Each structure stands twice: as structure tokens, then as C-alpha cells.
Amino acid sequence: ELGLYGFEATLIPVLSFEFISLESLFEKLSHPECYGGLVFTSPRALEAIKICLKENSKNEAWLKSLKQRWNTKPAYVVGKATASLVEEIGLIPQGDKSGNAEKLAEYICSREKPSSSALLFPCGALKREVLPAALREKGIPLESLTVYQTTQHTDLQEALSRYFSQQGIPASVVFFSPSGVKFCLQHIQKLSGDFINHIKFAAIGPTTAEAMEAAGIPVCCTAESPTPQDLAAGIQKALRLQNC
């Protein structure tokens, strides 16, 4: 998508994920009768389920009855990437146009009643409290289960150094998560030196933009929705305004 605008994009992996509590996750998935539905705000939560389903006995149980039973309940998702993974395991996603946790929380609150069964929320150790807090305020029960931990990618520092030494100062740097800001920023500041002011920093969405602002980075653009098309259009506009 960025290439269509004449940009040369380099993807540098920032995060590594370690999956945890998978037995507990499948135990909960085995009892759809205990829950009012599912909530997914990250593709990693679906990856955790897919790892569970690699075991033949678990996959069999899923295909035989669990999938159909969960399909009588909503599977709320934050965006299109997560929605497509929900479809891969045979469920029907709802709310995928939300784009961020705040909007998804509003969508869930408009559809759920305070007296309902808890929604099961497989999530990461670094999850923000926006969605749980919004549901709690409306009295909608949510049961969170941490199924992955986020750490810095082992090759991050080396990959960034290699990029700067081979290609110089980038016109733009895009962050896709608050964790990305946390793990990358100090390296980028060090490698850029005084030229950091020449870089236009972009965010995939409002949560990441907030983390950037908190770290003292001027945000030149935030994608209108977290899609490649909106991100590319936003960066193109920001760079055109600066005559980059």
C-alpha cells in the first residue's frame, strides 16, 4: 500500500510473544455455557486459541460441538485483522469496524445487559484498562485471561542499527503499538541524533498516538482507521505538507 504512493517501506519486527495459560484457556473455551460471549482485541489472542487447536483431541472437540455452541454467542473484535482470524477458527466476528478499544467498548455496551453472563476476554499481559473499565462502569461482567506476554524482539537493536547505517535517516517512522514506542524510541533517538526532528512520526491509532505524545514525540499523523490504506494516505499527506 505504501509502495503505491512511491514510498519504500522497511518493516522492522519490534515484539516477540510468549504464549501462556493455554490449558486454562482451553478449559474455559470448553464451557461456553458459562459465558455470554467472547472479546478479542488482538490477533495474538486468536493465535493462542489456534495453538490450543493444534492438539487433535482439542481440535476434535472444537469442531464437534464447541464451535457451534460459541456461535450462538457474540464474538466481539476490535478490527479487521482480528476479525479474519476469528473467521479462520469458524466464528462470526462482530464490531470489527470499531478500530480501537474505546469504540469496541461502546459497541459492546450498546448490545449487552448488566445482568448477562460474563464475556471471556483472552488478552495480553500489557492490555490497557480502557475496555474493562468501560464495561465495569456499565455493570457488564468481563472475565480476563492473560494468554500471552510481550517482550522486545531479540534482533530489534541490530535491525534498527543496520537500517540507519545502510539507508540513513528515514522520512517517516510508524508505530503500531505503545509497546513499539517503549522498545524502539531510545534506539531511534540515539541513531538519529540531531536529525530526529527531520523524521515524521506516525501512529496506527489513538492509543499509540497517546503513548507517543507521552514519550515526547510529535505525532504528524494518526491513521483514521487501522488499515494499510488509511495509514498510507495519512503518511502521504503528512509528508506532502512538509515537502519531504
C-alpha positions in Angstrom: 0.0 0.0 0.0 2.8 2.4 0.9 4.5 1.4 -2.4 1.5 2.7 -4.3 2.4 6.2 -3.0 6.0 5.8 -4.1 7.3 5.1 -0.6 9.9 2.4 0.1 8.8 0.7 3.3 11.0 -1.3 5.6 9.3 -3.5 8.2 11.3 -4.0 11.4 9.8 -6.5 13.9 9.6 -4.9 17.3 7.9 -7.5 19.5 8.1 -11.2 20.4 5.2 -13.0 22.0 5.3 -15.8 24.5 2.0 -17.8 25.0 1.0 -18.8 28.5 -2.0 -20.3 30.3 -3.1 -22.3 27.3 -4.5 -25.2 29.3 -6.6 -22.7 31.3 -7.7 -21.0 28.1 -9.0 -24.3 26.5 -10.7 -25.3 29.8 -12.7 -22.0 29.6 -13.4 -22.5 25.9 -14.8 -25.9 26.8 -17.6 -24.3 28.8 -19.4 -21.9 26.5 -22.5 -22.3 28.8 -20.6 -20.2 31.5 -20.1 -17.2 29.2 -22.2 -14.6 27.3 -19.6 -14.3 24.5 -16.0 -13.6 23.6 -14.0 -10.4 23.3 -10.8 -10.2 21.2 -8.7 -7.0 20.9 -5.5 -8.6 19.5 -4.6 -11.2 16.8 -2.4 -12.8 19.4 -5.3 -13.9 21.4 -6.5 -15.9 18.4 -3.1 -17.3 17.8 -3.2 -18.6 21.4 -6.5 -20.4 20.5 -5.0 -21.8 17.3 -2.1 -23.2 19.2 -4.6 -25.0 21.5 -6.4 -26.4 18.5 -3.3 -28.0 17.1 -3.8 -30.8 19.5 -6.0 -33.4 17.8 -8.3 -34.1 20.7 -8.9 -30.4 21.3 -9.5 -29.6 17.7 -12.0 -32.5 17.5 -13.9 -31.2 20.5 -13.9 -27.7 18.9 -15.2 -28.9 15.6 -17.7 -31.4 17.0 -19.6 -29.1 19.3 -17.7 -26.2 20.9 -17.6 -24.1 17.7 -21.4 -24.3 17.2 -22.1 -23.6 20.8 -19.9 -20.5 20.8 -21.5 -19.4 17.5 -24.8 -18.9 19.4 -23.0 -16.1 21.3 -21.3 -12.9 20.0 -17.5 -12.8 19.3 -16.6 -9.1 19.6 -13.5 -7.9 17.8 -11.6 -4.6 17.5 -10.6 -4.6 13.9 -10.4 -6.4 10.5 -7.1 -8.3 11.1 -8.5 -9.9 14.3 -11.9 -10.5 12.6 -10.3 -12.5 9.8 -8.6 -14.8 12.4 -11.9 -15.2 14.3 -13.4 -16.4 11.0 -10.5 -18.8 10.5 -11.5 -20.7 13.7 -15.1 -20.8 12.5 -16.7 -18.0 14.5 -18.6 -14.9 13.3 -17.0 -11.6 14.3 -19.0 -8.6 15.4 -17.9 -5.0 15.9 -14.9 -5.2 13.6 -15.5 -1.7 12.3 -14.7 -0.3 15.8 -11.0 0.1 15.2 -10.0 0.7 18.8 -10.8 -0.4 22.3 -12.9 2.7 23.2 -15.2 2.3 20.3 -15.5 -1.5 20.8 -16.4 -0.9 24.4 -19.2 1.4 23.3 -20.4 -1.2 20.8 -20.5 -4.0 23.4 -22.2 -1.7 26.0 -25.0 -1.0 23.4 -25.7 -4.7 23.0 -25.1 -6.3 26.4 -27.2 -6.1 29.6 -25.6 -5.7 33.0 -27.3 -9.0 34.2 -25.7 -11.0 31.4 -23.2 -13.8 31.8 -19.5 -12.7 31.8 -17.7 -12.2 28.4 -14.5 -14.1 28.1 -11.6 -11.9 27.2 -8.3 -13.7 26.3 -5.7 -10.9 26.3 -2.0 -9.9 26.7 -0.2 -9.0 29.9 0.1 -5.4 28.7 -3.6 -4.9 28.0 -4.9 -1.4 28.6 -7.7 -0.9 31.1 -10.0 1.1 28.7 -12.3 -1.7 27.6 -12.5 -3.5 31.0 -13.1 -0.1 32.8 -15.9 0.9 30.3 -17.7 -2.4 30.7 -17.3 -2.3 34.5 -18.8 1.1 34.6 -21.9 -0.2 32.8 -22.0 -3.3 35.0 -21.2 -5.7 32.2 -19.2 -8.6 33.5 -15.9 -9.4 31.8 -13.5 -12.3 32.7 -10.0 -11.5 31.5 -7.4 -14.3 31.0 -3.8 -13.4 30.1 -2.7 -15.7 27.3 0.5 -14.0 26.0 3.3 -11.8 27.2 5.0 -9.2 25.1 8.8 -8.8 25.1 11.3 -6.9 22.9 12.3 -8.7 19.7 15.8 -10.1 20.1 17.0 -8.6 16.8 15.4 -5.1 17.3 18.5 -3.1 18.2 20.6 -4.7 15.5 17.9 -4.3 12.8 17.5 -0.6 13.6 21.3 0.0 13.6 21.5 -1.8 10.2 18.7 0.3 8.7 20.2 3.6 9.8 23.7 2.7 8.7 22.5 1.4 5.2 19.7 3.8 4.5 20.2 6.8 6.7 17.5 8.9 8.4 14.0 7.7 7.4 11.5 10.3 6.2 8.9 8.7 8.5 8.6 6.2 11.3 5.3 4.4 12.0 4.5 2.9 15.4 1.8 0.2 15.6 1.5 -0.1 19.4 2.5 1.5 22.7 5.0 -1.4 23.2 6.6 -0.5 19.9 7.2 3.1 21.2 8.5 1.8 24.5 11.0 -0.7 22.9 12.1 1.4 19.9 12.2 5.0 20.8 15.5 5.2 22.7 17.3 3.4 19.9 15.8 5.7 17.2 16.8 8.8 19.3 20.3 7.5 19.7 20.7 6.6 16.0 19.1 9.8 14.7 20.9 12.3 17.0 20.1 15.9 16.0 18.3 14.7 12.8 15.4 13.3 14.8 13.4 16.5 14.1 13.5 15.6 10.4 11.5 12.4 11.0 7.7 12.5 10.7 6.3 10.1 13.3 3.0 8.4 12.5 0.6 6.3 14.6 -1.7 3.4 13.6 -4.4 4.7 16.0 -5.2 6.9 19.0 -3.8 4.6 21.7 -0.4 4.5 20.0 -0.6 8.3 19.4 -1.2 8.8 23.1 1.9 6.7 24.0 4.0 8.7 21.5 2.8 12.0 22.9 3.5 10.8 26.5 7.1 9.9 25.4 7.5 13.4 23.9 7.3 12.5 20.2 5.3 14.9 18.0 2.7 12.9 16.1 2.5 14.0 12.5 -0.4 11.8 11.6 -2.8 9.1 13.1 -4.5 6.7 10.7 -8.2 7.4 10.5 -8.8 3.7 10.9 -6.1 1.0 11.5 -5.9 -0.1 7.8 -3.0 0.0 5.4 -5.0 2.3 3.1 -5.7 4.9 5.8 -2.2 4.7 7.1 -0.6 5.2 3.7 -2.9 8.1 2.9 -2.1 9.8 6.2 1.6 9.5 5.8 1.5 10.7 2.2 -0.5 13.8 3.4 1.9 14.5 6.3 5.0 14.2 4.1 3.5 16.3 1.3 2.7 19.1 3.8 6.3 19.1 4.8 7.6 18.9 1.2 9.5 15.8 2.1 
